């Protein structure tokens, strides 16, 4: 769970994740030196959830601090690599801002366990998936266009290739080699799914409802939009 200035939303999201009935679950927050103190707050939350009364020797929550903000994709890769080094079997990536419902995590895991999928996508664009009504028409059209554009260029059947709520088998992430990914921003979502599928790891999509963030502001800016727009073309040229 990458964070940057999510001090208001993180406690509520962490509480929802920690309440899941999944033995062995650990929440790893990757904070990019948030000016609003999110990293410090995350440490306080970890101390609470890792208290002796919580039981078990493995920490239920850990925090990875990075020196500065260098992109969402870099944060995800750092967290995933740390999780793999710790011997995890499955990695879920999700937002801290309330956009993703923690209650879906068991469904993601159950789908992975009942299929041979290398990754499971929480999809807005399969039957049953939806977007918050507070999203304006412009944002909805832009999101659908971005998905269709990337899907067409990369010739993939994944309906929501830009989705950020995903579960990955450890073997899938190791096969991709996260250290080689070039996307620093939101394009990471597209690049990782594309390379996983290219390496023979099939993805399964389950429908989710994507909520508007409850607090804070989006980190999407012009630079990340341009990177995301150019990425599918770069991937197509590199792997044609």
C-alpha positions in Angstrom: 0.0 0.0 0.0 1.9 3.1 -1.2 1.3 6.3 0.6 2.0 10.0 0.0 0.1 12.5 2.2 -2.6 10.0 3.2 -2.6 10.7 7.0 -6.3 11.2 7.0 -7.4 8.1 5.1 -4.7 5.6 6.2 -6.0 4.7 9.7 -9.5 3.8 8.3 -8.0 1.8 5.5 -5.5 0.0 7.7 -8.3 -0.9 10.2 -10.4 -2.4 7.4 -7.4 -4.5 6.1 -6.4 -5.6 9.6 -10.0 -6.8 10.3 -9.9 -9.3 7.5 -10.2 -12.9 8.6 -7.0 -14.0 6.7 -4.3 -15.8 8.8 -0.9 -14.8 7.8 -1.9 -11.4 6.3 0.5 -8.6 6.7 0.0 -5.0 5.7 3.1 -3.3 4.2 2.9 0.5 3.8 5.5 2.1 1.5 5.7 5.8 2.4 7.6 8.3 0.2 8.5 10.8 3.0 5.0 12.3 3.2 5.2 15.9 4.4 1.9 15.4 6.3 3.4 12.8 8.6 1.9 9.7 7.0 5.0 7.7 7.6 5.1 8.5 11.3 1.4 7.7 11.6 2.0 4.4 9.8 4.7 3.5 12.4 2.2 4.3 15.2 -0.4 2.1 13.6 2.1 -0.7 13.2 3.1 -0.5 16.8 -0.6 -0.9 17.8 -1.3 -3.8 15.4 2.0 -5.6 16.3 1.4 -5.4 20.1 2.0 -8.7 21.9 -1.8 -9.0 22.5 -2.2 -9.3 18.7 -0.5 -12.7 18.8 2.0 -14.3 16.4 5.7 -13.7 15.9 5.3 -12.3 12.4 4.5 -8.5 12.3 1.0 -7.8 11.2 2.0 -4.4 9.8 5.3 -3.0 8.6 6.4 0.3 7.1 9.0 0.8 4.4 10.3 4.4 4.3 11.7 5.9 1.2 13.8 9.1 1.1 11.6 11.0 -1.4 8.7 10.7 -3.8 9.9 9.1 -7.0 6.7 7.6 -8.4 3.9 5.3 -7.6 5.4 2.5 -9.7 8.7 2.7 -7.9 6.9 2.5 -4.6 4.9 -0.6 -5.6 8.1 -2.3 -6.9 9.9 -1.6 -3.7 7.1 -3.0 -1.5 6.7 -6.1 -3.7 10.4 -6.8 -3.7 10.5 -6.5 0.1 7.5 -8.8 0.4 9.1 -11.4 -1.8 12.3 -11.3 0.2 10.2 -12.1 3.3 8.8 -15.2 1.6 5.2 -14.1 0.9 3.1 -16.3 -1.3 0.7 -13.7 -2.6 0.9 -9.9 -2.9 -2.1 -7.6 -3.1 -1.6 -4.0 -4.3 -4.3 -1.5 -3.2 -4.7 2.2 -2.5 -4.8 3.8 0.9 -7.4 6.5 0.0 -10.5 4.4 0.3 -11.0 3.8 -3.4 -10.5 0.0 -3.0 -12.7 -2.0 -0.5 -10.6 -4.2 1.7 -13.5 -6.7 1.8 -12.6 -7.7 -1.8 -9.2 -9.0 -0.8 -10.6 -12.5 0.2 -12.3 -12.7 -3.1 -9.1 -11.9 -4.9 -7.3 -14.6 -3.0 -10.1 -17.1 -3.4 -10.1 -16.6 -7.1 -6.3 -17.2 -7.2 -6.7 -20.4 -5.1 -9.5 -21.8 -7.2 -7.9 -21.1 -10.6 -4.4 -21.3 -12.1 -4.3 -17.5 -12.5 -0.9 -15.9 -12.1 -2.7 -12.7 -11.1 -6.2 -11.5 -10.3 -7.5 -8.1 -11.3 -10.1 -6.1 -9.4 -11.8 -4.9 -12.5 -14.1 -1.9 -13.2 -14.8 -3.0 -16.7 -16.1 -6.5 -16.6 -19.8 -7.4 -16.0 -20.7 -6.3 -12.4 -17.8 -3.7 -12.2 -18.6 0.0 -11.7 -17.3 3.5 -11.0 -18.4 5.8 -8.3 -21.2 8.1 -9.5 -19.2 11.1 -8.3 -16.8 10.5 -11.2 -17.6 13.1 -13.9 -18.2 12.1 -17.5 -14.8 13.4 -18.5 -13.0 11.2 -16.0 -15.1 8.2 -17.0 -14.4 8.7 -20.7 -10.7 9.3 -20.1 -10.4 6.1 -18.0 -12.2 4.0 -20.6 -10.2 5.4 -23.4 -6.9 4.8 -21.6 -7.9 1.2 -21.1 -9.0 0.7 -24.7 -5.9 2.4 -26.1 -3.6 0.3 -24.0 -5.5 -2.9 -24.7 -5.5 -2.3 -28.5 -1.8 -1.4 -28.7 -0.7 -4.3 -26.5 -3.2 -6.8 -28.0 -4.4 -8.0 -24.5 -7.7 -9.4 -23.4 -7.5 -7.8 -19.9 -10.4 -5.4 -19.8 -9.0 -3.2 -17.0 -5.3 -3.2 -17.7 -4.9 0.1 -15.8 -6.5 -1.3 -12.6 -4.6 -0.7 -9.3 -6.3 -3.3 -7.1 -4.6 -6.6 -8.0 -3.4 -9.9 -6.4 -0.2 -11.5 -7.6 1.3 -14.9 -7.1 4.9 -14.6 -5.9 6.1 -16.7 -8.8 4.5 -14.3 -11.3 6.3 -11.3 -9.8 9.6 -13.2 -9.8 9.2 -14.2 -13.4 8.7 -10.6 -14.5 11.7 -9.3 -12.5 10.5 -6.1 -10.9 13.9 -4.5 -11.0 13.7 -4.2 -14.8 10.4 -2.3 -15.0 10.7 1.1 -16.5 7.5 2.8 -15.3 7.9 5.2 -12.5 4.2 6.3 -12.4 0.7 4.9 -13.0 2.0 3.1 -16.1 3.4 0.5 -13.8 -0.1 -1.1 -13.7 -0.1 -1.6 -17.4 3.5 -2.7 -17.7 3.4 -5.3 -15.0 0.2 -7.0 -16.3 1.5 -6.9 -19.9 4.8 -8.5 -19.0 3.2 -11.1 -16.7 0.9 -12.2 -19.5 3.8 -12.2 -21.9 5.7 -14.6 -19.6 2.8 -17.0 -19.7 1.0 -16.0 -16.5 -2.7 -15.6 -17.2 -4.9 -13.1 -15.4 -8.5 -13.4 -14.2 -10.7 -10.4 -13.6 -13.4 -10.1 -10.9 -15.8 -7.1 -10.7 -15.3 -4.4 -8.2 -16.9 -1.0 -7.5 -14.2 1.7 -7.6 -15.0 4.5 -5.1 -14.0 8.1 -5.3 -11.3 8.8 -2.7 -12.8 9.9 0.6 -10.0 12.3 1.6 -7.0 14.0 0.1 -6.2 14.7 -3.6 -5.2 12.6 -6.5 -1.5 12.4 -7.3 -2.1 12.2 -11.0 -0.4 15.1 -12.9 0.5 15.9 -16.5 3.9 14.2 -16.3 2.3 10.9 -15.1 -0.4 11.2 -17.7 2.2 11.6 -20.5 4.2 8.7 -19.2 1.1 6.5 -19.1 0.2 7.5 -22.6 3.6 6.7 -24.1 4.1 3.5 -22.2 1.9 1.2 -24.3 3.6 2.4 -27.5 7.1 1.8 -26.0 6.1 -1.7 -24.8 4.7 -2.5 -28.3 7.9 -1.4 -30.0 10.1 -3.2 -27.6 8.3 -6.5 -27.6 6.8 -6.7 -31.1 
